[in-house]
Amino acid sequence: MTPQLPTYRDRGARALVLLHEQQLPLFVQAWQRSKRAGVRLPETDDPNYASLEALLAHVLRGARGYMTWICEHLDLPDPEIPPAPEPDAVEAQADAWVADLLERWRTPLSDVAPERLGDRTYLSRWGQPYTIGAMLEHAVVHPMRHRLQLDELLERQA
């Protein structure tokens, strides 16, 4: 059964919000499995990979950032998503924070006209141009990509 959402003007945006709602918790579950198993991340200078907690905080910050960026560029109200927990608190706070984030993701885009999702590009916070639709897709894929990384590390290190 598909979770109910308010009527969306753009069914593609609705689908991406629902996919994000599926994928972010799947990443958190993979992270929890990895933590229980003592998975070690590869050594790197990237602070987002300094620890499993840093990686979880990175993915959660991204989930917040994608929606706030979209709302900013579409001149929509701030979705009022609280900042993601810091690495030293993220493990204890992740489940409740994700539940709140997903609830706040459900409605901001419901009344956006389909043409606004691809009518122009905007620079992302990391300097790459994205349409709104492409940023929504990126938001769905980001936790999927990190889940795959953790699943592969878990398999190799088991």
C-alpha distance (Angstrom), angle and dihedral (degrees) to the residues before:
residue distance angle dihedral
M1 . . .
T2 3.80 . .
P3 3.80 114.4 .
Q4 3.77 112.4 -111.2
L5 3.78 119.4 -108.2
P6 3.76 130.4 176.6
T7 3.76 114.2 -89.2
Y8 3.77 107.3 -73.1
R9 3.78 121.3 -152.3
D10 3.81 87.7 -147.7
R11 3.79 115.2 47.8
G12 3.81 90.9 -165.8
A13 3.80 91.4 59.1
R14 3.80 89.3 47.6
A15 3.81 90.7 51.7
L16 3.80 91.9 50.2
V17 3.80 92.4 49.1
L18 3.82 89.0 51.8
L19 3.81 91.9 46.7
H20 3.79 90.2 51.0
E21 3.79 87.8 50.4
Q22 3.82 88.2 56.9
Q23 3.79 99.7 40.4
L24 3.79 102.7 47.0
P25 3.83 94.2 58.1
L26 3.82 89.6 45.8
F27 3.79 88.7 56.5
V28 3.82 91.0 49.2
Q29 3.82 89.6 51.4
A30 3.82 90.7 50.6
W31 3.79 89.1 48.5
Q32 3.81 90.9 51.5
R33 3.83 91.2 49.7
S34 3.80 89.3 49.2
K35 3.78 92.5 49.0
R36 3.82 92.5 49.8
A37 3.81 89.8 49.4
G38 3.82 93.7 48.5
V39 3.80 94.7 -119.6
R40 3.79 112.9 -171.4
L41 3.79 119.0 -143.7
P42 3.81 118.5 -135.3
E43 3.79 114.8 -95.8
T44 3.78 113.4 -96.6
D45 3.79 141.0 146.8
D46 3.82 89.5 -121.7
P47 3.82 106.2 112.8
N48 3.83 89.7 -150.3
Y49 3.81 87.4 68.5
A50 3.81 97.8 42.7
S51 3.80 89.4 109.6
L52 3.77 141.0 -14.7
E53 3.80 87.4 -96.5
A54 3.81 91.2 53.5
L55 3.81 89.6 51.4
L56 3.80 92.6 50.5
A57 3.81 91.0 48.2
H58 3.83 89.4 49.0
V59 3.81 93.4 54.1
L60 3.80 92.5 45.5
R61 3.83 92.1 47.8
G62 3.78 87.8 51.7
A63 3.80 92.9 51.5
R64 3.79 89.5 54.4
G65 3.80 93.7 41.6
Y66 3.78 96.2 53.0
M67 3.79 93.6 56.6
T68 3.79 95.2 41.8
W69 3.83 89.9 49.4
I70 3.80 91.2 49.8
C71 3.80 92.5 48.8
E72 3.82 91.4 48.0
H73 3.81 92.8 52.5
L74 3.78 94.2 44.7
D75 3.84 91.9 46.2
L76 3.81 90.0 -120.2
P77 3.80 123.3 150.7
D78 3.78 117.0 -84.2
P79 3.84 106.6 -89.5
E80 3.83 87.2 -140.2
I81 3.78 94.6 -132.6
P82 3.81 107.6 169.3
P83 3.81 117.1 -124.4
A84 3.79 114.1 -86.1
P85 3.80 116.8 -99.0
E86 3.78 116.4 -91.2
P87 3.83 118.1 -110.1
D88 3.81 93.4 -98.9
A89 3.85 91.1 57.8
V90 3.79 102.9 25.7
E91 3.79 98.7 96.2
A92 3.80 93.6 56.2
Q93 3.81 94.9 41.1
A94 3.81 103.3 37.0
D95 3.81 100.9 93.9
A96 3.81 95.9 49.0
W97 3.81 92.5 40.8
V98 3.82 92.6 50.7
A99 3.82 91.5 49.1
D100 3.81 89.9 53.3
L101 3.81 92.9 44.9
L102 3.79 92.9 50.7
E103 3.78 91.1 50.7
R104 3.82 90.0 51.4
W105 3.82 91.0 48.6
R106 3.82 93.0 58.3
T107 3.81 102.9 78.1
P108 3.83 116.6 23.1
L109 3.82 93.7 88.0
S110 3.80 98.8 38.8
D111 3.81 95.3 103.5
V112 3.82 98.7 37.0
A113 3.79 113.1 122.6
P114 3.81 113.4 -119.4
E115 3.80 93.2 -120.8
R116 3.82 91.2 60.1
L117 3.80 91.1 63.7
G118 3.78 93.7 66.8
D119 3.79 107.4 14.5
R120 3.80 95.8 105.2
T121 3.77 144.3 -6.1
Y122 3.78 128.2 -108.9
L123 3.78 128.5 -165.4
S124 3.78 113.1 -102.4
R125 3.77 119.7 -133.5
W126 3.82 87.1 -98.6
G127 3.81 93.1 52.1
Q128 3.82 103.3 -101.3
P129 3.81 121.6 123.9
Y130 3.82 116.1 -115.2
T131 3.76 136.1 171.5
I132 3.79 114.3 -134.7
G133 3.81 89.8 -106.8
A134 3.79 91.6 50.9
M135 3.81 90.9 50.3
L136 3.81 89.7 51.8
E137 3.80 89.0 52.3
H138 3.80 89.9 47.8
A139 3.81 89.3 52.2
V140 3.81 90.0 55.6
V141 3.80 95.1 46.2
H142 3.81 97.5 44.9
P143 3.84 96.2 74.1
M144 3.82 89.7 38.7
R145 3.80 91.2 56.3
H146 3.79 93.7 49.2
R147 3.82 91.4 44.5
L148 3.81 89.2 55.6
Q149 3.81 90.2 49.8
L150 3.80 91.5 51.6
D151 3.80 93.4 44.7
E152 3.81 90.3 52.2
L153 3.82 92.5 47.4
L154 3.79 90.4 48.3
E155 3.79 91.4 51.3
R156 3.82 93.6 47.2
Q157 3.79 94.8 45.2
A158 3.81 96.9 43.3
